[in-house]
Amino acid sequence: MAELNYREVLEQILLEYTKIPYAFGDITTEAVFDHDKDRYLLVNVGWDQGKRIHGSLVHIDIIDGKFWIQRDGTEEGIAVALTRAGIPKDHIVLAFRPPEMRIHTGFAVA
């Protein structure tokens, strides 16, 4: 799968997450795409019981043709969605795991 397709697949997956409504508060999920640096984010923004909500739900970088999952706050796991979409596991790095633990994940080490 070419890197251009990687980007399209990733953007489609992240945009699907923005359609999932929050069960509480007035919170939306926004997708942020930086095509120049290959950075992709899902950010939660809004209010819940008078408190401001703003934070990263997902952060993925494409580095050397691989998905580096820097943050994954999804229930199922964004790596599962990527593999379901046809991205090979050896093209996904669980960067939020320590390097010495990555060999046990079934995904790319680096």
N, C-alpha and C positions, 0 to 999 in steps of 0.2 A: 504494500500500500504506500503510495507516494506521500511525502510530507504535506503537500497541498490537501490531499484527502484527509490526512490526520487532522488538520486544522478544521476542515469542514465537519468531520465526525464529532470532534470535540465541541465545537460551537453548537451543533445541533443538540448534543446531550445536555450541555449547560443551559441552553434556552428552554429545554423541556423542564428543567428544575425551576425555572422562573415562573412556570405556570402552576406550580403546586401552592395552594393557599396555606397560610399559617393557621393553625387551630386556635391561636390566641393572639391578642394584641392587634395593632394596626401595623403589620410588618410585611414588607415585600422583599423579594429576592431579586437582585439585579445582576446581570451578566456584564462583565467588563472584559473587553478584548483589546490587547495591545499587540497588533500584528507585527509591528516593527521589531519588538523584542521577544515575541512568542510567549507572552504571559497571558494567562486566562484566569479570571476570578469569578466567584459567586459571592456577592456581598449582601448581608441582611441589613435592611434599613427600615426604621420606623419607631414606633412607641409601644410600650407595654406597661400598663398600670402607672403611667406618668414617668416612666424611665425611658431614656433614649436607648435605642438598640442600633448598633452599627458595628458590624464585624464581618470578618472573612469566614465564609462557610467552606469554600473550596479555592485552592490556589494550585494551578498547574502551569509548569513551564515546559516548552518543547526545547530540549537541549540535545544536539547531535542526533536528531531524528527519533528521540525517545521522549515519552511523557514522564516528567518528573513531578509526582504528586507531592507538593510541599505541605499541603494542609487538606484534610478531608474530614469535614464535619457532617457528612451525609449519613443517613441511617444504614443504608445498604453497603455503601462504599463505592466511590466513583470508579475504582479499578474494575469492579464487577460490571458496571455499565459500559466501560470501555471494551472489556473483553467480549461482552455480549454483542457489541457493535462490530466486532471483527478485528479489534486491535490485538495482536499477539502479546502474550504475557512477557515475552522477552523484550518488548518495546515499552514496558511500563516499569518505572522505578518508584517504589514506595519511599520517597525521600524523607518522609516524616519518621521512618524507622532508622535506628542506628545502623551504620554500614555493616557492622559485624552480624546484625540480625537479618539483614536482607536476604542472605543465602538460604534462609529457612522459609521464605515467603512464597516461593514458586514464581516470583516475578524477577525482573532484571535486577542485578546488583548495582550496576552503574551504566 
